[in-house]
Amino acid sequence: MKRRCISVAGLLLILLLPAAAGAKGRFDRVTIAEEGSTVETLVTDEALLDFFAFSEFPKQVLAQAPRPTTKAYVVRRGGLTPDGVYQAFDRLHYYPAASPGQSGFVYYDGLVHGWSEYDHKWYAASAEGDRAMSRFIASRSTSERNDGKP
């Protein structure tokens, strides 16, 4: 019975938040932090706000877990409820490609308040997601280099 309640709660979140986030399943808020960091950056790149921005779940599921050699970026996504309150939706880890021409990886941690069939699985990152994350990482590197300069 408890599992059924969690499943129903997860389903409600899946149905309500994308509608609250706007057309095309976009999230109202996406933040990214390097794994282990408490500093989250609010994402402004429209390409990272879509539900399928990082991977085309479940089409890109991997049969075996990869062994990423790059550092992870923790992505938290959510939306506003009809009464304007922010509600976290899901969390994933993005691992950039180790070499040019390769795909990055996505580990989908899952829904924050529930579960889905996508949870706790590895996926290949989409080409669009890799490009958008490359822009994000480059922008963070540039701003870090510029910090402390007059």
N, C-alpha and C positions, 0 to 999 in steps of 0.2 A: 504494500500500500504506500509506504514512504517513497519507494522508487517511482511509483506512478505519479505521486504529487510533484516530485522533482521534475519528472518528465513533462508534466502539464505546465509547470512554471517555466521550464525552458522553452517549450513551444510558444507560450504566450509572449515571452521576451522576443523570440524570433519573429513573431507576427507583428508585435506592436512597435518595437524600436525602429526597424527600417521605415515603417510608415511615418513615425515621428521624425525620423532623420531626414525625410524629404524624398523626392522622386529618385528612382533608379537605385534604391538601397544604399544611399550614401549615409555615412555616419556624421553626426554633428560635431564630434570631437574624436580626434586620434592623437595619441601622444606616443613618442618614441624615446627610449632611454637605452644607453649601453648597458648590457647585462652587468649587474653588480652596482650600478649607479642609482642614486636616488633622484638625480636630476632628469626630469622629463621635459622634452621639447614638444610644444604644441605644433602639429603638422598643419601647414597651409597649402601644400601642393594638392590640388584637386585630384590628381592621379592616385593618391593614396587614401582617399576618403571612401571609395567604393568597397562594398563587401568583398568582391573578387579582385581587389587591387593587388594582392600579394600572390595569389594562386587561384586557379580555377578549380576550387574544391568541388567535387571529389575527382574530377577528371585527371588531375595531376598527382594522385596519391602514389607514393613509392612503395614497392613491394618489400624493400629492406630499408632499415634505418641507415642513413648516410653517417659518415664520421667527419663532420665539418671541421675545418682547420682554421676558420676565421671566427672572429668574435661575434657574439650574438647581439642583436638589437631587440629589446622587448617592446612590443607594440600593444597598446591598450586602446580599445575602440568602444564607443558608446554613443548614446543619443539622448535627446530630451523627451521626457514623457509629455503627454498632452497638457499637464499642468506646469511645464517648464522646468522640471527637476531633472538634473543630469543623472543618468543611470548607466553604469558600466555594463557593457555587453559581452565582450570576449577579450581574449589575450592570446598572442602568438609570439613566437621567436623567429626572427628573420636572420639568416646567415648569408652574407654576400658570397658570391663565387670566389673560389681561391685563385682562379686564373681567368683572363679574358676569354670570351667565347663559351664559357661554361655557365650553367644556370646556378643561381643561389638556391637555398633550401628554406622551407618554412616548416616549423614545428608548431602545430596548432594545439595550444594548451587547452583551449575550449571555452565554453560559455562560463561566465562568471557566476551566474545563478541558475545552474541547470547543467544539462549535458546534451550532446548531439552525437550523431554517428561520425562526425569529423574529428572529434576530440582525440587528443593524444596520438596523433598520426603525423607522419612526415609527408611533405608534398614538395614537388619541384616548384620553385618560384616561377611566376609568369615573366615573360620578357618585359612586359610593361612595368611590372613590379620591380624587377631588377633595375630598370632604367630610372624609375622614380626614386628608389632607395639609393642608387648611385648619386643622384642629384642631392638628396638629403645628406648623405655622408660627406659629399664634397662641400656642401654649404656649411656643415658643422666644422669641418677641418679648416675652412677658410676663416670662419668666425673665431675659432680657437687660436689660430695663428695671429689674428688681428687683436685679440685680447691682450692688454698690457702694452700695446703700441700707442704712442701719443697721436 
